[in-house]
Amino acid sequence: MFIIKMKGKIMSGNKKTFLKNSFSYIILTIFGIFMIAPFVWMISTSLKSQLEVNKGHTGFIPIEQYLSYDDGKTVWRVSKVMIKGDSTVVNLIDDTGKIVYPFHTINSTQLKEIKRIKLHFLNFKRVFEKVPFARYLFNTLLVAFTTLFGVLITSALAAYAFARMRFKGRDFLFYFFISMMMVPQPIYLVPSYVLLNYFGWINTYQALIIPWIANIFTIFLLRQHFKTIPQDLIDAAAIDGCSRFKTLFQIILPLSKPVIATASVFSVISSWNSFMWPLIMTNDPELRVLQVGLSYFSQESSSQTTLLMAASTFTIIPLVILFLFAQKSIMASYTSSGMKE
């Protein structure tokens, strides 16, 4: 009897847990769909025809719907002008919507309604033909990975000093650095511009790279992880004759790969999404990064929605791929490193 009651309680508890977990997953799924819907719509619109977008077809599926007329040589898109008995006056238009033959009279039975799914990958090609996005991509990659190289070096050295070395004012200096994260960028844009202009770095790669090779958040992230490494391991390395630099680069950093991967992803994303700084510090089109180039393109082609979405997709997809490959390292860094003292 006792065993039966225990089984009943266990089954009841399992049922409550199942219902609770199911409700949580349903809520998360709903919010996930709302979050991903704009990205799906962006990709879908980038593969549509501009004519369909102009007609108001803004759904998630790139469907083409139009009237066509085959004159024996060419299959034309047509737009109706008026109906005369069994005949219809139409405008013959090309794929771009330009009227080629206006007020053309044909038999109404020759009109066919076309409805199909068609992906316009040529939108991406047209974007590269209209704007030098290849140059913008090169500039962005150069700035992102050069900055990343500098960030990893400076942050590793600073984090090791704050985590493992003892010197006067260490904690004050660290928290002073942390407090700088609360200063919004617009506040220091003007002083930074004056300083870089004094150095003669305005409108150069130096202005896009050198001010960002020190990152406070990366220093904080690495410091928190370095503090979790056992002191006995570092003492053993010192007994074996390792210098501080050798201990850092041969012992601590190899044990910090997940955190370094996380810091690298955040650094690349920050450089990739940078807009205000390169917009202010450079004005040469040859130095434009992707976000600035996308902004200028949106001003020049504001009426071409499909091309704008194609350019936006091209800009965002590399970050999505990067995050998908690095998400395991990001999760491992947060579970293995302490985010608190």
C-alpha positions, 0 to 999 in steps of 0.5 A: 500500500505504501509503495502504491502511494509513493508511486502515485506521488512520483507520477503526480510530481512527474506530471506537474514537472512535465506540464511546467516544462511544457509551458516554459518551452511554449513561452520560449518558442513563442518569444523565439518566433517573434525574435527571429521573424524580422530576420526571416522577413529580411532574407525573404524580402532580399529574394523578392522582385521589386515589382512584387514589393511595390504591389504590397506583397510583403509576406514571408514567401517570395511569390510572384503574381502577375499577368503575362502575354506571349507574343510568340517571341517574348513572354511579357508582363502586362498591366491592364489599362482598359477592357474593350469587349473581347479585347484588352488594352495593356502595357507591356513591361519588362522585369524591372517594371519599365513600360516597353510597349504602351497601350497594346491591344490583345485578345483577352484570352491571351492573358494568363495569370502567373503565380509562382515562387521565385528567388531573385538571387540577382539582387545580391549581385546588383548590390555589388554592382551599385556599391563597392561592398567588396571594399567595405567588407575588406575594410571591416575585416581588416579593422575587426581582426587587427583590432582583435589581435591588439585587444587580446594582447593588451587585455591578457596582459592587463587581466593578468596584472589585475588578477595575479600581481599585487601592486599599490592602487591595483583595485582602485585602478581596476574599478576606475577602468570598469567605471569607464564602461558607463561613459557613453560614446557621444561624450568622448567623440569630440575630444577623441576627434581633436586628439586624433586630428593632432596626431594626423590620424583622421581619415586613416586606418589608425583612427579606426584601429588603434583607439580600440585595441584596449577593451575594458570588458575583455579585460574584466572577462579575462581577469575574472577567469584568471582568478579562478585558476589555482594558485598552486599551478602558478606557484609550480610554474614559478618553481620550475623557472617560468617567468611571468610572461611564460606563465601567462602565455604557456599556462594561463592562456591555454587554460582560457581558450573558451573565454578567449573565444568569447572575447574574440567573438564580442570584439569582432561583433563590436568592430563589425557593428561600429557605425558612429566612430568610423562615420566621424573619423573618416570621410574617404569612400575607400575607408568606409566599413560595412555599416557606414557603407550600408547607411550611404546605400540606404540613402541612395537607394531608399526606394529599392527595398529588395536591394536594401534587404539584400545588403542588410542580409549580406551584412548580418549573415557573417555575424550569425554564422560566427555566433553559431560556430562560437556559441559552445565556447561562449556558454563554456566560458560563462559556466567555467569562469566566475563572473563574480569575486 
